[in-house]
Amino acid sequence: MLALCKNTREMFFVLTFLVFFLSMAVTNDVALLTFVPISLIICKKINLHTQDKSLTIKLIVLETLAANLGSCVTPMGNPQNLYLYNYYQMGTGEFFATTLKIGIPSLFICGFLAWLFTRKPIAISSNYFPKEEKPHKLKLSVFFLLLILCLLSVFRILDYKSLLWIVLLLGLVTSPRTFLKIDFSLLFTFVGFFLFTGSISSIENLSSFFSKLLETPLATYLAGLLSSQVISNVPAALLLSNFTSQGSVLLASVNVAGLGTLIASLASVISFKLYKNFEAENPDFAPKKGGYFTTFSIWNFSLLLILGFVVYFMI
């Protein structure tokens, strides 16, 4: 697909929408871990910094926005969706009725930003892109099968307890080294969040106070938005779900709240680290002003205000 791109505008559209739609199936974290390094390599190969040093930053920021907004649509798009979908035992129709109110406007917003960031498209040559390499067919087939099975499990068609052993067995047979790369510290962090929120909810006075505080849809919505900016949207979803029965409102809130601060969504931290490592190795890409954090904050807070207002009146 990239070989068909004639200029930076087409490249921005291709990479942005690839991240947007892929994040719906494999989570926002994985989409960024996949495409941000590829995008940085492309920017380096076409010497984008010699034309406009800010474009590389804008591309990575845009991909981060696309991952956080695209992942809002499906239950498996991000951790908070998967948790809330099961915690409130939402029907599939109810879930998508809420998330599409974020996803559809976000699709047009990402397209508009891709156009805005490339108002003066820079021509690129397809010769920069490497020739297609054939993937390992057996592994690709097994992984694709496992992805389909996991998606069926998410929608409660297959039992996840049985599927777990199937995934482990096939994974060990086809790619045992992959298990050495699992971020176990992140898994234990989530276990810690569950233990913490469970302990908080068991304190009767505190539980009663928060339950009364979150009685109205507006209070729940604002609590999700504000708490996510400080502790990230996944812990915010885990914490607040113990004190409110308004699952759809909380779902919309913590998804929109992935915008804003750098730590509002852990996926945003991934992009930031990947870009800063790249910039350290390639100092020529660093602009004199308007670095990554500034560009990220301007667009994230702007969209948080816009989407936060629009989505609340849609749900």
Secondary structure, DSSP 8 states (H G I E B T S, - for coil): -GGG--BHHHHHHHHHHHHHHHHHHH-HHHHHHHHHHHHHHHHHHTTGGGT-HHHHHHHHHHHHHHHHHHTTSSTTSSHHHHHHHHHTT--HHHHHHHHHHHHHHHHHHHHHHHHHHTSS--B--GGGS-------HHHHHHHHHHHHHHHHHHTTSS-HHHHHHHHHHHHHHH-GGGGGG--HHHHHHHHHHHHHHHHHHHSHHHHHHHHHHT-SHHHHHHHHHHHHHHH-HHHHHHHHTTT-S-HHHHHHHHHHTTSSSTTSSHHHHHHHHHHHHHHHH-GGG--SSS-HHHHHHHHHHHHHHHHHHHHHTT-
